[in-house]
């Protein structure tokens, strides 16, 4: 990982969102923080993605199957953590 490429850290910070009254796992409701550096700290903006993409192994050698077309900007008011700051 480098300051220019935070993709590995983005993968470490994948989450599945489930509402307080919901039961089970809906793989569509994935949370992805797209990271950029702000000075010396990574800052992530909330995005959503279909985690079903990761339910099966990717093609051999493809260690980063999530692409920009797979993540979608989320409404910041829809989640309790719209921005992630790592200090």
Secondary structure, 3 states (H helix, E strand, C coil): CCCCCCHHHHHHCCEECCCCCCCCCCCCCEEEEEEEEECCEEEEEEEEECHHHHCCCCCCCCCCCCCHHHEEECCHHHCCCCEEECC
